[in-house]
């Protein structure tokens, strides 16, 4: 078990942000990128001679460059996440971003050359033993190459993004790091960081404290609203201008292509969810009644519920680890073993302290064949679920580690499959282990509340971002317009079932300001429902699940999402049947919740 609450970074590079090992490693990355650039320059697919060997040599060097850059980036970003004041780590992150830009230039040249190969020659090329396993990915690269501008134009975009797209993201991070939220306890007022306040906002047992904290939380973000509006407008503006230059007709298309998802599938998912929202509203109204309120407030949706003498269990970090290991093992010895390794080797940064960035994530170390999990652990059941969620990401990376780099580049929607599955294993385990009706109600409440986030909160993010991008095409939006859009989206997504909302959510939610992936929202709901379907499937398996599950997790980067579902689950994602069957799992929980709570009204 991991004895300390902090992660071990010295096993990657000794010396933290002063690491000489890291400096030497980065010098090696520069050389590798230079070698990859030389190899792609030498490759002449248009020539009469067989240049397959040149392509394979480039792909080998390309894989090394991406893996080594990923290793250094995970390490440096991890240091900065754990200490937002580590200026040396911040400089290294910026340096690695520049190297990433150089590697993107190489990637652009690669895709442009793929585009130039005649179809007949291309089909023959993909039959080569060392290339056919990555045929889907190479075809994907070739199609993307057809949309790109000239190499010089794409290089200019990449270079400008460092002080444009990435620059405004850095400004956002600096603003978040400066946020302080006053919090009073026993007459003493302390200034909480954004991460610490977020934990209390969602996990504090007293609704009056949550509502008061939501007010001060909203005010803290509002105090810098014009600056946050500036960053969000320019992040979106940079993307939209790039799409325009590439003749991309729809701002949603890049997100769909990135997730290897059809628009019909996405629309079917949201439409099926919306048809089932009335039962979610019944749950929210029942939870409000149990809290002696007419309606829930924004901060109440995921808040813990206590009835009778039941008090929410607080977990030590050691108890959380033991719980995760035990219940991962109920589905897969391989999952259990990965979690045990993560704890034994101190992969998790969990300490609740000032100076950390908010949120949680898992990042891969492709060279070391490890992962690192970042979170702030304060002892709630939700924290245990978050730990399981991020370890699910680590497990997904674990089962793909022997695949070529191209076959490991799975998209965000399926990236949430393993993580949400692991989270579901833990939440279901807590319900099954309940020792009283009151405890079972509280645990069911936590589980269903998470579904409400996926079906309503994240839907509001999708609605907001879609409408924001639609309007941003015609000009800047000020902070008041953004807050109005946000509140309207929240009211629509929650079917106006709450008494208070969070208009400044567009500023406080990191996901709107992430540079790598546009529309960092719907993939969560997709992954949640996809995992529910897999979880339902798993419960009906006696002995083959572990093998079937591993096979599914190894395929997401090698086919479209619709093909993945058809191959491993024999379902059609463009039709509502699969989505309804997954939602039914939650509706069953709601039925039980309503029955159990009826005597407490």
N, C-alpha and C positions, 0 to 999 in steps of 0.2 A: 504493500500500500504506500501511496505517496505521503510521506510524513509531513512535509512542509506544504504551505499553501501557494508557494511560488514555483515556477517552472525551472528546469535546468537547461540553460542555454550554453553553458560552457562545453557540453559534449558536442556541440555543433562547431562553435568557434570560441576559443578561450579569450577572455578579456573584455567582453561586452562591446560597447561602441568604440573602445580603444584597441580592439583586437588586431594584432599584426597578422594573425592567421586569415582574418577576414580580408584585410587589405591585399594580401598576397593572392587570395582566392579571387578577388575582384579583378586583379591584374590578369589572372588566368581566363576569366570570363571575357575580358577585352580581346585577348588573343584568339579565343575560340570563335567569337563573333567575327573577327577579322578573317579567320580561316574559312568560316562558313560563307562569308561574302566573296572570298576568292573562288571558292568551289562553285557557287552559283553563277559567278561571272564566266567561269570556264565551261559550264554546261551549255552545250549547243544542241538543243533538241531538234532544231530545223535541219541539221546537217545529215548527210547520207549515212554516216557511220553510226554504229550502235553506241549510244552514249548512256545506256542504262547504268553502267558502272559509275559514271560521274554523278548521276542522280542519287544512287544509293549512298555514295560517299558523302554527298551533301546532306542527305537526310540523317545520316549517322552523326555528323558534326552539328547539324541543327538540333537534334535531340539533346546532345550534350550541352549546347548553349542554353536551351530553354530550361533544362533540369538544373544547371548550375545557377542560372539567374534566379530561378524559383527558390533554390536553397538560400542564397544570400538575401533575397527579398523577404522571405518568411522570417529569417533571423532578425534583420534590421527593423522591419515593421513591427515585429514582436517586441523588440526593445523599446520602440517608440510608443507602442500601445501600453506597455507596462509603466512607462514613465514619459508622459507627454512633454516634459521639460528637458529631455535628453537631446540637446541640440546637435550633438555629433551623430546620433542615430538619424535625426532628421536630415542632416546633410548627406548621409549615406543613402537614405531612401531616395533622395533627389538624384544622387549620382546613378543609382540603379535604374531609376526611371529613364534617365538619359540613355543608359545602355539598352533598356527595353525599347526605346525609340529607334536605336540603331538596328536592333534585331528585327523590329517591325519593318524597317526599310528592306532588310534582307528578305523578309517574308513577302513583302510586296513584289519584289523582283522575282521571287519564286513563283508566285501566283500568276504574274504576267507571263512568265515563260510557259507555265502549264497551259495557259489560254491559247498560246500560239501553236500548240501541237495539233496536227490534223487528226480528225476523229479516228480514222483507221489505225494510224500509228499509236494513238493513245490507247485504244482498246487492246492492242498487242502488248503494249508496255505494262498494262495492269495484270497481265497473266504471269509476269515474272514471280518466282517463288518468294522473293523478298519484298514484293510490293502488293501482292494480291490481298494480303490480310488487311491492308490499309486502303483498299480500293475505294470504299465509300468516302473516306476522309479526303483522299486525293481528288476525287470527283468534286467534292464540296469545295476544296481549294480552287479547283479549276473554274467552277461556276462563279465563285466570288471574284476571281481574277477578271472575269468578263465585265464586272461592274466598276472596277477600279479605274482611276484616272491614270495619266502617264506616271512613270516612276518618279520623275522630278516633282510632279504635282503632289503625289502621295507623300513624298519625302518632306515637302514643305508643310503639309498638314501635320505630319508626325512631329516635326520640329516645333511648329507653332503650338501644338497641344501641350508642350511642357510648361509654357508660360500662359497658356490659355486654359484648356480643359483641366489639366493637372494643377495649374497655378491657382485657379479658383477653388478647387477642392482643398488645396493646402490652406487657403484663406479660411474656408469653412471650418477646417479642423482647428485652426488657431482660435477662431471665435468660440467654438464649442469648449475648448480647453479653458477659456476665460470665464465661462458660465459658472456662477455660484448661486445656489438656492438656499436661502435661510430656512433653518429648521429648528423649532423649539421643542425641547424635551426637559421636563422638570424645571422649567424656568430658565434653563440655559439655551442660548441660541448658537447654533453652529452653522457654518457655511458648507453645504454639501456640493460635491462635484456633480456634473450631469449624470454620471454613472451611478453614484450613490443615491441621488434623488430618484432616479428612475426605478431603482429597486424598491425604495420605500413607497413610491407612488403606486406600484402594482401589488406590493406585498404587505403593506401595513394593515393590521387587523381592524383598526378603528376607522370607520367611514368618515367621521368628522375630521380626523387627521388627514386622510386621503384627499378630501374635498378642499381643505385648507392648503395642503401642499400643491394640489393642482392649480390653485389660484396663484400661489407664489411662483410655481413652475412656469405657468403661462406668462406671468409678468417678466420673468427673467429672460425668456426668449423674445418677448415683445420689446424689451429694452434695446435689443440689437436688431430689430426686425428689418430696418432698411438695409443693413449690411447683409443679412441672410438673403433678402430678396435680390440683392445685387449678385450674390454668388449663384443663386439658383437660376436667375435669368440668363447669366452668361454661360453657365454650364449647358443649359438647354440650347442657347443660341449657337454655341460652338457646334453642337451636334447637328442642329437643323441646317446650318450653313454647309456643313460637310455633306449631309444627305443631299442638299440642293446641288452641290457641285458634282456629285456622283449620279445625278438624275434619279434619285430615289424618290418615288412618288408619295410614299406613305411613311410617316415617322414610326409607325408601329412595326413595319416590316423587318427592320434590322433586329428587333427584339425577338420576333417570331422566328426568324432564320437562325439566330443565335441559339434559341431553344429547340430548334428543329421541330417546330410545331406549326400546324395549320391554323389559320384564323377560325375556321369552322369548329375545330376542336375547342379553342379558347371560348368562343361564343356559346357553344353547347354546355361547357362546364359552368359558366356564369349564369346562363339561363336556368339550368337545372337547380343550381344553388338558390337562385331567387325564388323559384317556385316553392322551395322548402323553407324559406325564411320565416313564415308565420309561426312555425313550431319553435324556431329559435327565439322569436319574440315572446312566445308563451313562457319559455325558460327564463328569459331576462325579466319578465314581469313577476314570475314566481320568486326569483332571487331577490327582487326589490321588496316584495312582500315579506320575505323572510328576514330582510334587513330593516323592516318597518319603514319602508320608503314607498312613495307613490311610483317613482321611476328610478332606475339606476343612473348614477352619474358616470361620466367617461372613465373615471378611475376605479369604479366599482366592478366593471365587467369581469376582470380577471382577479379581483381581490378575493382573499380567502373568506370562506363562510364558516361560522361556528354556531352550532345549535346546542342547546342544553349545556352540559358541563364540558363538552368537547372543546379542546384548545388545539389549534393547528400544531402539528408536530414540527419541531425545529430540529434539523439534522446537523450533526457535526460533519465536517468534510470526510472524516473516516467512515461515518455511517453511510453517507451518500455513496462513497466508493463501493462499500460492501453491498449495498442495495443494488447498484447498477450491475456489478459483477454477477450477483446471484441470478438476477432476472434476465440478463443477457444470455446466461447459460441455459435458461429454460427454452430458448429458441435455437441457439447455435453455440457450440463450444468454440468455434472460431471467433465469434463476436466477443465471447467471454474472455478468450485469450488475448485479444487485441486490447480490451479494456484493462486487463491485468497488466499487460506490458506498459500501457500508457501511465498507469499509476506507479508501477515499480520503477519506471525510468523518469518519473517526474515530467511528464509532457504538459501538465495543466498549470496554468497561472490563474489562481482563484482568490487570492487575498483581497479582502475588502479594505481598501485604503484610498487616500487621496492621491491624485497625480496619475491615475489610470484613465484611459479613454473609456467611454460608455460602450455597452453592448457586449456581444459574445461572438466568437468566430473560431473556426478551425482552419489551419493553414498547413499545406503539405511541404515536406522536405524531401524532394524527389531523389537527391543524391544519397542522403542518409537513410532513406526509406523509413522515415518516421513522420510524425505530425506534431503540431503544437496546438493546444486548445487555450483560448483566452476567454475569461469570464470574470465576474465579480460574485463570489459566493457568500451569501449572507444567511443561509440555513433554511430557506423555505423549500417547500415541495416543488415549486416552480424552478428553483435553482437546480434541484436534482434532475428535473426534466431537461433543463438547458444543458446540463453536463452530459446527459445521455444523448441529446440531440447532436452536440458537437462531436462526441465520440463516434456517432453514426457516420459523420463525415470522414473521420479518421479511418473507420472500417472500410468505407467505400474506396478510399485511396489505397488501403492495404490490399484489397482483393484485385486491384488493377495494376499493381506495381511491376509485374513482369511483362506488361503489354508495351508495344511501341508508343512513343510519345503522342503520335497522332491519334491513337486509339484510347488515350487517357483523357482527351479534352472533352469531357462530357459537359452538357449545358446545365444551367442553374435549375431548371424545372426538375430534371431527373437527379440533379445533385442533392436535392432535398428529399429524395426517396429514402435512402438509408438513414438519414438523420431523423426524419419524421417517424420512420418505422421504429427506430430505437426509442424515441420519445414516447411513442404509443405503447411500447412494451412496458415501460416504466409506469406510465399513468394507469394502465390496466392492472398492473401488478399491485399498485397501491390500493385500488378499489377492491380487488379480490382479497387483500390482506386486512381489510377493515375489521375492527373488533367490536364495532357498535353501529347502530343505524345512523347515529349522528356523524360518526366518522365516515361512513360510506357516503352519506349525503355530501359531506365536505369534499371528499375525493372525486365523486361524480361531478360535483360543481366545478372543480378545477379542470377536469377533463373536458366537460362540455364548454366551459368558458374558452378553452383553447380553440375549440371548433368555432365558437362565435368570432374569435379573432380572425380565423382563416376565412370564414364566410362573410364577415361584415367589416371588420377593421381593414383587412387587406383589400376587400372590394372597394372600400372608400379610397384607399391609396391608388388603386387602378383607375377609378373614376376621376379622381383629382388629377392624376398625371396625364391621363388622356385629354382632359379638357384644358389643362395648362398648356400642353404642347399645341393643341389646336389654336389657342389664343396667342401663344408666344410666336407663332408664325407671322403674326400681324403687328407685333411690337412688344415692348416691355410691359410687365405687370408689376404694380407696386405692392407693398406689403399688405395693404388693405384688400386689394383684389385677390391676392393669394389666399388670405385668411377666409374671405368670403367663399371662394371656390372650395376650400378645404372643408369648411363647416357644412356647406351644401352637400358635398359628397358624403360626409359622415352621416348626415341626417337621412339621405337616400339609402345608403348602405345598411344603416341600422333601422330603417323603416320608421324613423322618428320615434324610436322607443326609449331614448335616453333623455334625462333632464338637463344634462350639461355635456358639452362637447369640447374639443381641443382645437380651436382655429389655428393655433401656431404650430400644429403638428408638422406642417410642411417644412418648418425650420428645425424642429427638434429631432426629426427622424433622419438619421444618417443616410438611409437608403435612397432618399431623393437626391442626394448629393454625390453618390458613388459615380466614379468616372468610367469604370470598366464595363458596366452592364446597364443599359437603359431599361426602364420598367422593371426595377428590382422589387416586384410585388407579386404579380400573378403566379410566378413559378412556385412561391411558397404554398399557395392554395392548391395548385396542381400537385405538388409533391405530397401534400397532406392527404388529398383524396386518393392519389395513386397508391400511397402507402396504406391507406385504409383498405383498399382493394386487395393489396398484397397480404396485409395482416389477416383479412378474412380468409384468404386462400391458405395462409400458413396454418390457421387453426384447424383446417380440414385435412392437413397432411400428417402422416404418421412418421415417415422416415426420410422422405426425399426433399424436404423443404430446404435444408441447409445447402444442398448441392444446387437445387433449382434457383434459390435466392442468389447465390454467388454468380451463377451464370447470367442472371438478369442484370446484376450490378456490373458485370464486365462488358456488357453490350451497349450501354447508352451512347457512347461516342462513335459507334459503328453503324448506326442506322437512325432513321427518323423516330420520333417519339411514338407515332402511330404504329410503325412497324415493330417497335420494341414491345408495345402492349399486345399486338397481335401474335407475335412469336411466342412470348412467355406466358401470357394470360388468356390468349385467344379472345380478345375483346376489341371492339371498334370504338375508338375514343371520339369519333365524330358524331356518335349517337348517344342519347341520354342514358341508356340502360346501365352502362358501367358506372357513370357518375351517380345515378340514383342508388345503385346497390351499395356504393361506398358511403353515401350520405345516410342510408338506412342504418348503418352501424351507429351513427350519432343519434338518429331518431330513436333507436332502441334505448340508448342511454337516457335520453330525455324522458321517455315514457316511464322508466324506472325511477328517475329523479322526481317526476311529478307525483308518482304514487307514494314514494317514501316521504315526501315533504308535505303531503296533504294534511296530516294530523298536526303540523306545526303552524298552520295558518289560523 
